[in-house]
């Protein structure tokens, strides 16, 4: 299962997820700046991302990388 690189919690199927350079973060764990979009974790720049609005975990992660409600 995939974990958020910031908080280390596993992703649930409906979590809003930000992808940065093949790393995954909860949308609420990072700060997004509208400059193309660049994600920051505290004061550390993580890199650029295309999904500023986030995406549900099930839409970008493979099955088994997130907690399913049925688990």
C-alpha positions in Angstrom: 0.0 0.0 0.0 1.1 3.5 -0.8 1.7 6.0 2.0 1.7 9.8 2.0 5.4 10.9 1.9 4.6 13.7 4.4 2.4 12.1 7.1 3.1 8.4 6.4 -0.7 7.6 6.5 -1.9 5.1 4.0 -4.2 6.5 1.3 -7.9 5.7 1.4 -9.7 5.3 -1.9 -11.3 8.7 -1.8 -8.4 10.8 -0.4 -7.3 13.8 -2.4 -3.8 13.0 -3.6 -1.1 15.3 -5.1 1.5 13.6 -7.3 5.0 15.2 -7.5 7.8 13.4 -9.3 6.2 10.0 -8.8 5.8 10.7 -5.1 2.3 10.9 -3.5 1.0 13.3 -0.8 -2.3 14.1 0.7 -3.6 17.4 -0.6 -3.9 18.7 2.9 -0.3 17.9 3.8 1.3 20.2 1.2 1.0 23.8 0.2 0.3 24.5 -3.5 1.4 27.7 -5.2 -0.2 28.6 -8.5 3.1 28.9 -10.5 2.5 26.1 -12.8 2.0 24.3 -9.7 4.8 23.6 -7.3 4.1 21.6 -4.1 5.9 22.5 -0.9 6.1 20.5 2.3 6.7 23.1 5.0 9.5 25.2 3.4 10.9 22.4 1.2 10.0 22.5 -2.5 8.9 19.0 -3.6 8.7 19.9 -7.3 6.1 20.6 -9.9 2.8 18.9 -10.2 0.0 18.9 -12.8 -2.9 18.0 -10.4 -3.3 21.1 -8.3 -6.9 20.2 -7.4 -5.7 16.7 -6.3 -7.2 13.5 -7.5 -8.8 10.6 -5.7 -6.3 8.0 -4.7 -8.1 5.3 -6.6 -7.8 7.3 -9.9 -4.0 7.6 -9.8 -2.8 4.7 -7.6 -2.9 1.0 -8.4 -5.3 -1.2 -6.5 -3.5 -2.4 -3.3 -1.8 1.0 -2.9 -4.7 2.5 -0.9 -7.1 1.3 1.7 -10.4 0.2 0.2 -13.6 0.7 2.3 -14.2 -3.0 2.0 -10.9 -3.8 3.8 
